[in-house]
Amino acid sequence: MVKKLLLALVITWGIIANGNVSAQTGIDSTSLSPTVANYNTAIGQQSHLYNGPEYEYYDPIIKGNAYVFDNKSFTPGAVKYGDVIYRDIPMLYDLNKDFVVSLLYNHFTKFSLLSERVAEFWLLNHHFIRINADSTGKAGLTTGFYDQLYRGKKIGIIVKRAKSIQSTTSSNTVESFFRETKDYYVTRGNSYLSFSGKGGLLDIFKDKKKELRQYIKANNIDFHENQEQAIVDVATYYDHLTN
């Protein structure tokens, strides 16, 4: 069932790739374009092949949601599936299952892309890359999609965004909710160094710690107000200092 669904997806997107969709290098999420109409038409012509399992929404009794940046609506994005990048694809990113979700031609049926075929994708102005833990040699890094916050000449910053279903009990009532976690890493070649905040980041950049502290103070960089922007600012300056 799954193989039939994915085979049809590959065949259909191959048709589109030879027509109106071409490989891109720098991609931002944009509004839906005529490409989507072609995408839907092509899938419609092959719809008899689509008899695999659908992606199902979570039970609404669970508080919160499973999706990146709490975005519950399908949003146009881009995905590198196999060796081809496809643009203007309606997408959701499920952080609990670590799945990229899209829609079939009927604008209703939801399905998950095969994660191991998704090399990277662009959604909501963020660039997500797939990392296989076996290739890193780091036991603490799990296989999955990572948000690439910064990519410099010598270093990069990635974050693993995840959500899990948790439960609490009170007054004989069990309530379930989604809990979000974020794990940050500095990348250096094939090395992935984890950190949790300002102190940890400066420890990794200890060879320029004095200069970075001065830079943070002079530019009023606040890790509490906007931690991810602060991380990117410091990493960018560190790259500047070491080049």
PEWOHU-V820081 format. One line per field, one symbol per residue. burial: I if it has 9 or more other ideal C-beta (glycine too) atoms within 8 Angstrom, else O. A space follows every 10 residues. Layout:
burial=???
This chain:
burial=OOOIIIIIII IIIIIIIOOO IOOOOOIOIO OOIOIIOIII IIIOOIIOII OIOOIOOOOO OIOOOIIIOO IOOOIIIIII IOOIIIIIII IIIIIIOIII IIIIIOOOOI IIIOIOIIOI IIIIOIOIII IOIOOIOOOO IOOIIIIIII OIOOIIIIII IIIOIOOOOO OOOOIIIIOO OOOIIIIOOO OIIIIOOOOI IIIIIOOIIO OIIOIIOOOO IOIOOOIOOI IIIIIIIIIO IOO
